[in-house]
Amino acid sequence: MIESTDMILHLYQDMPYRDMLDMLVDNTCSAAYDALLAHMDPMEALAEGCIHMLARPTDELVKRSVRAIWFRETPVDGSESWSIPKGSYWFRQLPFSPSNGKELEPIVASFANNCIDWSVSETPLYIRLFKERRFETVVQLFMPKV
């Protein structure tokens, strides 16, 4: 059942990123969020980052693994390396930014469980962080709508 906070978002163009943050030994959602949040902390407004994950349904829950952590400090300039592809997505913008990955983990688990197509072996899952202001980061969750 899709939660009432989940919407459908249509991206009409790719969302590009330029640089990759080094992968962690602990490639969990929680650790990736903490690393990206710390990396983006000194950046100015309009910087953004993305945690690219794969979600795999099992009998009762969705397992998630981090594939890469991407970011860019300035608006798009044509030198991008990777993008969230255009298309239709289940989307949730959090009303607050979790202060750490442990707070984010159950939110991502709920979103993945609610939005995944259980008949598909794996689905991309994206966690986007966007700095609206110097000290205000917005957290958004994306999962392709199959």
C-alpha positions in Angstrom: 0.0 0.0 0.0 1.4 3.4 -1.0 1.5 5.8 1.9 -0.3 9.1 1.4 3.0 11.0 1.5 4.2 9.1 -1.6 3.6 10.8 -4.9 4.3 10.1 -8.5 7.0 12.4 -10.0 7.7 12.6 -13.7 11.3 13.6 -14.5 11.4 15.0 -18.0 15.2 15.2 -18.1 18.0 13.3 -16.4 19.3 14.6 -13.0 23.1 14.7 -13.5 25.9 14.4 -11.0 29.6 15.0 -11.6 31.7 13.5 -8.8 31.7 10.2 -6.9 32.3 10.0 -3.2 34.6 7.1 -2.3 32.7 3.9 -1.4 32.7 2.9 2.2 33.7 -0.4 3.8 30.2 -0.3 5.4 28.0 0.3 2.4 24.7 0.5 4.2 22.2 3.2 3.7 22.9 4.6 7.1 26.7 4.9 6.6 26.3 6.3 3.1 23.9 9.0 4.3 26.2 10.0 7.2 29.2 10.2 4.7 27.3 12.3 2.2 25.8 14.6 4.8 29.2 15.2 6.3 30.7 15.8 2.8 28.0 18.3 1.8 28.0 20.2 5.1 30.6 22.8 4.1 29.1 23.2 0.6 27.1 26.2 -0.5 23.4 26.3 -1.4 22.4 24.4 -4.6 24.8 21.6 -4.0 23.3 18.2 -4.2 24.1 14.6 -3.7 22.6 11.2 -4.5 22.9 7.8 -2.9 22.3 5.2 -5.6 21.1 2.0 -4.2 19.6 -1.3 -5.4 16.5 -2.7 -3.7 15.9 -6.4 -3.8 12.6 -7.9 -2.6 12.8 -11.1 -0.4 10.0 -13.1 1.1 9.1 -10.4 3.7 11.2 -7.3 3.3 13.3 -5.3 0.8 17.1 -5.6 1.1 19.0 -2.5 0.1 22.6 -2.1 -0.9 24.5 1.1 -1.8 26.0 1.1 -5.4 27.5 4.6 -5.4 27.4 8.0 -3.8 27.3 11.0 -6.2 27.4 14.8 -5.7 27.9 18.1 -7.4 28.7 21.4 -5.8 27.4 23.7 -8.6 24.6 23.6 -11.0 24.9 21.5 -14.2 27.7 22.5 -16.5 27.9 19.7 -19.0 30.7 17.6 -17.3 28.4 15.1 -15.6 29.4 11.5 -15.1 26.2 9.8 -14.0 22.5 10.7 -13.8 19.2 9.7 -12.3 17.4 8.8 -15.6 14.3 10.6 -16.7 11.1 8.7 -16.2 8.3 8.2 -13.7 9.1 7.6 -10.0 7.5 7.0 -6.7 8.6 10.1 -4.7 8.7 11.2 -1.1 10.1 14.5 0.2 10.8 14.3 3.9 9.3 17.0 6.0 12.6 17.2 8.0 16.2 16.2 7.3 17.3 13.3 9.6 20.4 14.2 11.5 22.0 10.8 10.9 21.6 7.6 9.0 20.1 5.7 11.8 17.1 8.1 11.8 16.8 7.8 8.0 17.0 4.0 7.8 13.4 3.1 8.9 12.0 5.8 6.6 13.9 4.4 3.6 12.8 0.8 4.6 9.2 1.9 4.7 9.4 3.7 1.4 11.0 0.8 -0.3 8.6 -1.7 1.1 5.6 0.4 0.0 6.8 1.3 -3.5 8.7 -1.6 -4.9 7.3 -3.9 -7.5 7.6 -7.3 -5.7 7.7 -9.2 -9.0 11.0 -7.5 -10.2 14.3 -9.0 -8.9 15.9 -5.6 -8.2 15.0 -1.9 -8.5 17.0 1.2 -8.3 16.4 3.4 -5.3 17.8 6.9 -5.0 18.2 9.2 -1.9 18.7 12.8 -3.1 20.0 15.5 -0.8 19.6 19.1 -2.0 20.9 22.2 -0.2 18.2 24.8 -0.5 20.0 27.1 1.9 23.4 27.0 3.5 22.2 25.1 6.6 19.0 23.5 5.1 19.2 20.2 3.3 16.2 18.6 1.8 16.0 14.8 1.6 14.0 13.1 -1.2 13.4 9.4 -2.0 12.9 8.1 -5.6 12.0 4.6 -6.9 11.1 4.0 -10.5 7.4 3.3 -11.1 7.2 0.2 -13.1 
